[in-house]
């Protein structure tokens, strides 16, 4: 179980690092725009990301 968590954590770090690695200016602009959003908008974005990640994790887990 802990190996799976570390694998997932590593993959998250890889995907999070792709933006600044491949397009630093675009990534900086996106972060700047996100920082100007109000709290409710950020919560909706976060909620959508959590829901999408949960669905993907469930789908991958059910295939094992």
N, C-alpha and C positions, 0 to 999 in steps of 0.2 A: 504493500500500500504506500509506504513512504517513498519508494522508488518512483511510483507513478506521480506523486505530488511533485517531486523534484523535477521529473521530466516535464510536467505541465508548467512549472515555474520557469524552467529554462526556455521552453518554447514561447512563453509570454515575453520573456526578456528579449528573445530574438526578434519577435514581431514588433515589439515596442521600439527596438533599436533600428529597424529598417527605415523608418521615416527620417530621423536625423542623419542617418548614414547616406541615404540615396538622394534626399532632397532637403537639405538643411534650411534653405530659404523658405520653401513652401511649408515645411514643418513649423518654422518659427512664426510664419504668418497665421497658420491654423491655430497655434497656441495663443497668439495674440488675440485673435477673434474669439476664441473660447473664453479667454479671461474677461472679455467685455460682456458676456452673456449674463443674464440674471440667474439667480439660484434655481428657480423652477425649470428653466430651460436646461441647465446642467443636470438637474435631477432626472429629467426626462431622457436626456442623452445617456446618462449612466444607467437608468432603468432598462432602456432598450439594449444596451451593451450586455448587461447582466442577463436579460432574457435570452438574447441571441446566443451568448456563451453557454447558458444552461441547456438550451436546446441542442446545440452542437455537442456538448459533453454527454448529454443523455443519448443522443444518436450514436456516438462513438462507443459509449459504454455498452449499449445494447447489442452492438455488433460483435463484442468480444465473447 
